[in-house]
Amino acid sequence: MIAGRYRLEREIGRGGSGTVHLALDEVLGRQVAIKRIGTTPGSDLAELERAEREARLAAALNHPHVVSVFDLVDEGDVRWLVMEYVDGQTISERVRDSGPLDARPAAALLAQTADALIEAHANGIVHRDVKPSNIMIAGDSAKLNDFGIARAADDPSLTQTGLVTGSPAYLAPEVASGSSATPASDVWSLGATLYHAVTGKPPYEVGDNLIGALYKIVHEDPPRLAEDHPMAGLLTVMMNRDPAARWPLPRVRDELVRISQGQVSTVPIAPPTPAPPEQTGVMPPAPVPVRARTPRDHRWAWIAAAAVLAVAAVVSAYVWAGRGTPEVAPDEQRGSAPASQTTTPETSSAGSTPPLSAADTREQMDAFITSYISTVTSNPRAAFRQLTPEFQAASGGFEGYLGWWGKVESATLAEVSSDPSDLTVGYTVNYVMESGARSTDRIRLQLQRLDDGYRIAGEG
């Protein structure tokens, strides 16, 4: 008996975020789903905070297509989240068991999910982890679940850049590069879910190469449906790399309703998006002295630390995925391999040092720069520590470094090209200054390989 009223009956789900049981609420005489969160408060602060956030945000929503949260209780050493019991499968489970969904039923379920997200956004909540395993199917009704990594608009953490959260295969490009999620990010993830529902596979195969998958999401054209598919056009306006070009959710929902009713979609298939405008930042057009130009390069230095944080955040979010569904399991088995690829990829567990291929080295260098550019403005001190001591001195110390970066509002990577033969990286970066000025610059850095990754040694 939990909290004097919830009698556990049987386990109905298990995942990285906890074990879910069917229980009977003996006070109200109804079945509920009750999720075991963790041990005593304080033993795993992040896990407990996630449970409290999920309870608070989901409880703020009253929508027929959102799984209701009823209670959050402590019993002995364990915290329990009490939720509406939905007798059904997730979309990922349905696809796994029965194959891809036909267009009309898929459209109906996703239209309901879109309506739930519209309600969440109206309440200032971005879900941030829309995916097939977070959408329950009960009869012909969809229920959006798991607001554990959702954020309200007034949550201070929403403004922090450089933290990647969500399930990798369904992340929007701007989130994969470290920017904060927005309602438009949920639109992309719903589109990625649509793709999985009607094809039977995720839009991106993550496998063991998490950094490589994130790079593809950010830089390559998203997958598309066959042109004769009823939702081919709609997918192109949902999975568009430019957030501003994505359709708003009310329009997406209305089109999904049309398709679910057997009407022919009128959405044309949009051409691939070359490079998202949100990745066009700037750099001051005025000549910059060497000391100011150098700190731009330091941004790469921050990448090593940021890449590790990004990998850890994504893997953690993936492990959180609720019910051990197909898109979750491979990443749960992956363990800490991605982090080791970022920090000491050339060192084996036995202590030997097998040679890296040029392709592997290039990928690491690209990842170093990509992560660095997406996060350096949020933590310049950590970025500065990624310079070699000699380059730190040449940059005028941290004060000189901050003299440049303190004026930069945002910096986004437009293109990167690494040369493993001499450990140099050329990249195009776009800046937005605090003054509002915008500019673009092409920079080449000299990297130095150290035991824990890379450091910026100077301009190449």
Secondary structure, 3 states (H helix, E strand, C coil): CECCCEEEEEEEEEECCEEEEEEEECCCCEEEEEEEEECCCCCCHHHHHHHHHHHHHHHCCCCCCECCEEEEEEECCEEEEEEECCCCEEHHHHHHHHCCCCHHHHHHHHHHHHHHHHHHHHCCEECCCCCHHHEEEECCEEEECCCCCCEECCCHHHHCCCCCCCCHHHCCHHHHCCCCCCHHHHHHHHHHHHHHHHHCCCCCCCCCCHHHHHHHHHHCCCCCCCCCCCCHHHHHHHCCCCHHHCCCHHHHHHHHHHHHCCCCCCCCCCCCCCCCHHHCCCCCCCCCCHHHHHHHHHHHHHHHHHHHHHHHHHHHHHHHCCCCCCCCHHHHCCCCHHHHHHHCCCCCCCCCCCCCCHHHHHHHHHHHHHHHHHHHHHCHHHHHCCECHHHHHHCCHHHHHHHHHCCEEEEEEEEEEEECCCCEEEEEEEEEECCCCEEEEEEEEEEEEECCEEEEEEEC
